């Protein structure tokens, strides 16, 4: 009787222990997977930052002007231009109002 | 039955008992006496504290164009104790990283757990090192500051050192906001010294640095840099600077210096190129300082605009010293005195002021003290008090000698005339924001004292407009817009204390449009050659910059008013 009870207890403890080990192993595996994903994500963020830098560098006025200069393209701001005041009064029919959203075209560089 | 235990067995028992007793004794010693030391060693081996670095804040211009931000790059590190074949590792790394084998061997031979091989390497170098898979050689990520606009506004933005601490400009002045604070992760590690994921004990996230929004406008800055560069090269100047400022708010829209440097490779730039001349260099302003004397005599009503002064045909003896005009003049009205920049006429007008009164105006215009622009290294210039003056000091200072100023002080002074008489503090930072765009600190425009009345400012604007239309500053005349300003040509002082006849500071300070100013511009060139007059050298820079800035601001051209149509 005692042996039987002892065996049950030992079996029960063994199963509990196995569950515990399995749980710890799962925690570790999930942690590893999270870490890998985190590294992958940070690599993508880093890559994104480098690409953003490249875009900003290409868009920088100083570099745009250098490229224009190298290609001997001369651009000037318009010397003569005409300005129209924005008309805030909504005019026209309902459709025109919806489509224009109250904006009036601006012209410059005439 | 003999119950006696045989002596041999007793001996064995005694031996076992003694052994256990010794073990217990040793354990007690370990537990009671060496507990602290040993538990500390165990914890050190088991625990791992990882520093979590904050992201340094971004620097934006006033339109939220990025001027400086951080990316992540690799650094090559070494754990010397883990390197197996040092000679082989040194040979392989030397060819990739461009470091001598001897230097690498020296680093790897140290009895240390960690050392840097090369910090912040190029991506291609990092990829090659990674492919080598050398034991004990590793790559770690580090933040690197990058500046997409390269040399644009380099003296304003400044730069950071290898450890991301600000060393110059806004990067230094606002370092405590930009750098944020470190966090940490307390976790455990395995026998290979690697972090065991999922077993974090405690994690404190880093506080990322705050973003800085500058008053600089990237487009205006580019215009200013381009035109200054042209003049700097054309006139073979030793140096130069330009400031474009809003006279009403004090917003510095552009601040450029020559020589300059690329922020991404600041280490290779000479020291001279890194100096922010606009705030760190002081010089005698010459005739551009006549605006102070003119303001004082007009405000105090000691001179009328149409009052005539005899300019002695170009040479005038005053307290035993002979003063000259750059061109001989006879009778001139006070307006013409300023327009034609007559030293003698200005002296005669200024001599109606007392020393104390003139000094008050000098101080009220902001000279002799830092303007308070939030850039590190600003100097105050030299404006000596009247008790240290000679008999010649008042008249000399009225024409811009015996006093030294900075370019930013000149911008502040000319703003007084442009904005109807208020001294405004130059502002370089608009706001400090967090990552979500919430404003943490807002820097409002700071109007200081009223220096001159609106009427005097208006009269001075018309006089300075005359300087551009028919005076010494005709080269500053902008097509389609009116402009006002004052030229300045100052002799530099030789090492023996005399005025040089070969070295000059050429300057132009002005604003446009003349009646309703949108921008004030200060241009200073150091030792231009062969031409050296402010009207010849600096005024054209003003004209080009002001014209383009006004068109960028879509200010209605004054010559084209008839074309303006209002629906």
HADDOCK unambig.tbl for C-alpha pairs under 7 A between the chains (distance, minus, plus):
assign (segid A and resid 27 and name CA) (segid B and resid 198 and name CA) 6.12 0.50 0.50
assign (segid A and resid 28 and name CA) (segid B and resid 197 and name CA) 6.08 0.50 0.50
assign (segid A and resid 28 and name CA) (segid B and resid 198 and name CA) 6.02 0.50 0.50
assign (segid A and resid 31 and name CA) (segid B and resid 197 and name CA) 4.49 0.50 0.50
assign (segid A and resid 31 and name CA) (segid B and resid 198 and name CA) 4.57 0.50 0.50
assign (segid A and resid 32 and name CA) (segid B and resid 197 and name CA) 5.70 0.50 0.50
assign (segid A and resid 35 and name CA) (segid B and resid 197 and name CA) 6.91 0.50 0.50
assign (segid A and resid 46 and name CA) (segid B and resid 71 and name CA) 6.44 0.50 0.50
assign (segid A and resid 46 and name CA) (segid B and resid 72 and name CA) 5.86 0.50 0.50
assign (segid A and resid 49 and name CA) (segid B and resid 71 and name CA) 5.85 0.50 0.50
assign (segid A and resid 50 and name CA) (segid B and resid 71 and name CA) 6.53 0.50 0.50
assign (segid A and resid 53 and name CA) (segid B and resid 148 and name CA) 6.09 0.50 0.50
assign (segid A and resid 56 and name CA) (segid B and resid 148 and name CA) 5.64 0.50 0.50
assign (segid A and resid 57 and name CA) (segid B and resid 148 and name CA) 4.43 0.50 0.50
assign (segid A and resid 57 and name CA) (segid B and resid 149 and name CA) 6.07 0.50 0.50
assign (segid A and resid 60 and name CA) (segid B and resid 148 and name CA) 6.81 0.50 0.50
assign (segid A and resid 60 and name CA) (segid B and resid 149 and name CA) 5.40 0.50 0.50
assign (segid A and resid 61 and name CA) (segid B and resid 222 and name CA) 6.67 0.50 0.50
assign (segid A and resid 62 and name CA) (segid B and resid 149 and name CA) 6.81 0.50 0.50
assign (segid A and resid 62 and name CA) (segid B and resid 222 and name CA) 6.48 0.50 0.50
assign (segid A and resid 82 and name CA) (segid B and resid 563 and name CA) 6.25 0.50 0.50
assign (segid A and resid 82 and name CA) (segid B and resid 564 and name CA) 6.00 0.50 0.50
assign (segid A and resid 83 and name CA) (segid B and resid 564 and name CA) 5.86 0.50 0.50
assign (segid A and resid 83 and name CA) (segid B and resid 565 and name CA) 6.80 0.50 0.50
assign (segid A and resid 84 and name CA) (segid B and resid 564 and name CA) 6.97 0.50 0.50
assign (segid A and resid 84 and name CA) (segid B and resid 565 and name CA) 5.78 0.50 0.50
assign (segid A and resid 84 and name CA) (segid B and resid 566 and name CA) 5.85 0.50 0.50
assign (segid A and resid 85 and name CA) (segid B and resid 566 and name CA) 5.49 0.50 0.50
assign (segid A and resid 85 and name CA) (segid B and resid 567 and name CA) 6.65 0.50 0.50
